Amino acid sequence: MHLMRIIKYFIWLTLYNFELCIEKHTPLLNECAGCVTVYITSCIKEAVTYINAIDINKFTRLLSRIFQRVHLKEESLFSKEEEEKLQSALSLEKQALSLVLETVSFIIEQAVYHNVKPAFLMQQLENVHLQTDKAEAFSQAWASAGPDTIHMFRQKIFAPKKLDHVGWCLNLQMGQSTQAKQKAPCATLEFAVSSEDAEGPERVFVQFNHQELLEFYNKLEIIQAQLDSLT
Amino acid sequence: MSVPGSAKGGVMAEGSGFLGGRIPVEIDAMARHIRDLDKELFRKILKAVVSAVEGKDCRDLMRSIAENSDVPEDRLSLIVAGMYSLLKEALRLPTSSLKQEVFKDDLRELRISEEFITDFASVVFGNRRAALEAAYTHQQPRLPSIEDLQWRVDVAISTSSLVRALQPSILMRMKLSDGKIHQFEVPISKFQDLRYNVALILKEMNDLEKRSILKIQD
């Protein structure tokens, strides 16, 4: 399946570059014009045939559902029961359904990668012989859900350890073995740090008195000033 | 007999005062043995006991005192134990609740001589007090605190999912007082969360410290 994606990617890239050539009116235009149609593989053709057969309303609903879940890399788009339901609803076989879902998510990922405009997306879809109403539905869904999807992809960072959650509790220390009659406020911060391979988050507990917390806050303010200077 | 400035009068025999309901055995014993002690020796022992209270190692000091003086060892150990207990108890109470005069009166009730009382009072109420209290904060049971915080702001220009990402992120490296080093990446949204929470705790702390219900005077 992965190989198929790479092949599809090359085709898409060629199509995209072709579009760029047209826009910039470079001399490559004449050379490119002949080679585009040759590169559309049977996979995309097959997927397009299946998609064209789907009822337009069902297709629109399917699209919005896929848009919601395409950024979740680890989980598949639909659970097993949902896939079976889809098979009967769209009257597609298992292989056909998985091809359709793959193609749609691939198109979305490429649109996200290049941050394409809806009009350009519609044109590209029509070029691969998708029906006009389906292409329009796709580009409309991209226009509405696209920016959010891009935003979600942008938020995904991968690092060995990532801060998941911060919890805190504020105590008033009234006494200890070496000192009586204290009135010292004391804050405990919990940093839940998750890493890729560990089971659950690692919890780091840190204690602060008033002075230490103030110093920590000043450091956070310096970082914020740096972030502000970026924009 | 009436002791000036002491409202307690002869009540000390029952043991009220800063030492509590019953005078600890070692302090009582010390009070008795200290009477005929040489002043210089007393000062040396006091110095050793103060460094012990601070948490320093004073075995060499004690050994030299024991060897150079002619006080029998069991008597010396009673004196040292008594002085250590006395100082610990006196330092436990903050200066706002235990006043110097009251402290001196309590010691007079134990029948310790005046010059020794002045020496004790200078330890408990003098300049050394701040250093002693600082030593205490390190000894108390507590969770690790941040010793050092290093950070770095990165901007991801391009990733495998987006050709133009331009997404900032923060890398933090925390060194804690128990020696552990934690390095992790903080997404911007979590960083704002953290900043908000820390500001909230600071505000709560300020409110807490100002509230009049806590100005409980003892």
Interface residues (C-beta under 8 A of the other chain):
Chain A: E109 V112 Y113 H114 N115 I150 F153 R154 Q155 K156 I157 A159 P160 K161 K162 L163 D164 H165 V166 W168 L170 L172 Q176 S177 T178 Q179 A180 K181 Q182 K183 P185 A187 T188 L189 F191 V193 V204 F205 V206 Q207 F208 H210 E212 L213 L214 F216 Y217 K219 L220 E221 I223 Q224 Q226 L227 L230
Chain B: K88 L91 R92 L93 P94 S97 E133 Y136 Q139 Q140 P141 R142 L143 P144 S145 I146 L149 W151 V153 V155 A156 T159 S161 L162 V163 R164 A165 Q167 P168 S169 I170 L171 M172 M174 L176 H182 Q183 F184 E185 V186 P187 I188 S189 K190 F191 D193 L194 R195 N197 V198 A199 I201 L202 E204 M205 L208 E209 L214 I216 D218
